[in-house]
């Protein structure tokens, strides 16, 4: 689907508001946040299904991984993106 002027204006308003209220480390962070907040209905449905599956796993005894390990991995991934 082609981007419209309305899409561009909406993303600009979103970015400006976010910068004013919360700040941002990079333009990439703003784009990622925009895409998360404005995801397609199909992506939203996939995310909901994944969360529901994770809840079922937890209910069946899966304790997952320690949050500290996941945060370390996320920091490394974000650092690698910034260095690109």
C-alpha positions in Angstrom: 0.0 0.0 0.0 1.4 3.4 -0.9 2.1 6.0 1.7 -0.3 9.0 1.6 0.2 12.6 2.8 -2.1 11.8 5.6 0.2 8.9 6.7 3.2 11.2 6.6 1.5 13.9 8.5 0.2 11.5 11.2 3.7 10.0 11.6 5.2 13.5 11.9 2.6 14.5 14.6 3.3 11.2 16.4 7.1 11.8 16.3 6.8 15.4 17.4 4.5 14.5 20.3 6.8 11.7 21.4 9.9 13.9 21.3 8.2 16.6 23.3 6.8 14.3 25.9 9.2 11.4 26.2 12.3 12.0 24.0 13.9 9.4 21.8 17.4 8.0 21.3 17.2 7.9 17.6 14.9 8.2 14.6 15.0 4.4 14.3 13.5 4.2 17.8 10.7 6.5 16.7 10.0 4.5 13.6 10.0 1.3 15.6 7.6 2.8 18.1 5.4 4.2 15.3 5.2 0.8 13.6 4.4 -0.9 16.9 1.6 1.5 17.8 0.2 1.5 14.2 0.7 -2.2 13.3 -1.6 -3.8 10.8 -4.5 -5.8 12.2 -2.9 -9.1 11.0 0.3 -8.3 12.9 -1.8 -7.4 16.0 -3.7 -10.7 15.7 -0.4 -12.6 15.5 1.0 -10.8 18.5 -2.1 -11.6 20.5 -1.9 -15.3 19.5 1.7 -15.4 20.6 0.9 -13.9 23.9 -1.9 -16.3 24.5 0.4 -19.2 23.6 2.9 -18.0 26.1 0.3 -17.7 28.8 -0.8 -21.3 28.1 2.9 -22.4 28.3 3.2 -20.7 31.7 0.0 -22.3 32.9 1.5 -25.7 31.9 4.7 -25.1 34.0 7.0 -23.4 31.5 8.9 -20.9 33.5 10.6 -19.2 30.5 14.0 -17.5 30.7 15.2 -15.1 33.3 14.4 -11.5 32.4 18.0 -10.4 33.0 19.1 -12.8 30.2 16.5 -11.5 27.8 17.4 -7.8 28.6 21.1 -8.6 28.0 20.2 -10.0 24.6 18.0 -7.1 23.7 20.7 -4.6 24.7 23.2 -6.3 22.5 20.8 -6.4 19.6 19.9 -2.7 20.0 23.6 -1.8 20.2 24.3 -3.7 17.0 21.5 -1.8 15.3 22.9 1.5 16.4 26.3 0.6 15.2 25.1 -0.2 11.6 
